[in-house]
Amino acid sequence: MNWQAISEQIESATGQAFKSVSAHSLAGGDINSAFRLQAGDKSYFVKLNRADLVTMFDAEFAGLQELARTQAIRVPAPVVCGQTAGHSFLVLEYVEFGCSNKASERLLGQQLAQLHQRQQPYFGWHRDNTIGSTLQLNSKSEDWLTFWREQRLELQLQLAAKNGYGGRLQASGERLCNDMAALFDSYLPQPSLLHGDLWAGNAAVDKQGRPVIFDPACYYGDRETDLAMTELFGGFGQNFYAAYQAVWPLDKGYAVRKSFYNVYHILNHLNLFGGGYLRQAESMMTLLLAEIN
């Protein structure tokens, strides 16, 4: 790996010397390789992937900037992204993580609610990005149901069909897309700024106990989608949810809609990681269709 090329990009972006670099591999994500790049007392967090995936990192860079501008919740400061001869890369502030406690869990809930209060008059974003490594379309729309149907569920179902998942999955998916409006009879979503991929692996606390969120897939959409994903794989305690509700209570229909929103992520996991998620996707859609009908 040509760390010198990345070090030169860091120097150019920060205006500070960054030489005699050592790189330490970090455990973590399924999509990218991660490293701590260190020179003296300065460290940066670096993600690497194939050179042709630079637009994925460029979108993540923009998402971190969007989240940081709100000053609602800490994110690693984006430094620079680009390409070397063989790789694309994203360089971020290196954050030393601490241990979560009840106070930091409550603060995360409060700050996430404050983030969601940053809104736009449209759903979507100014650019597309990725969810994992899957393209996530964000064309602006004034209608949430149309946005979610066309740019979330239908896109994942089309990818699943290309990957050989037909039959019951496609039939249930088509019915869900056609009948989803019934889940919104008395609820009008607002276009909130979302993290977009908020599972426990994308949230932590720093050494001062302040929440930090990272690896975003930002857009403006129904805040319930972020909350739903926090419940999909666990890891967020009752202090988090109680603090969120104290700032901005959730509609009672969230109890059903959270499964509806999480179908998107399970379909994406099916498309990224294979058939182990097929039965879960089918089961979730069957239960939702029973609720609707």
Summary of the structure (lengths in Angstrom):
residues: 293
radius of gyration: 19.7
end to end distance: 55.7
largest distance: 64.5
contacts: 932
relative contact order: 0.14
helix: 49%
strand: 20%
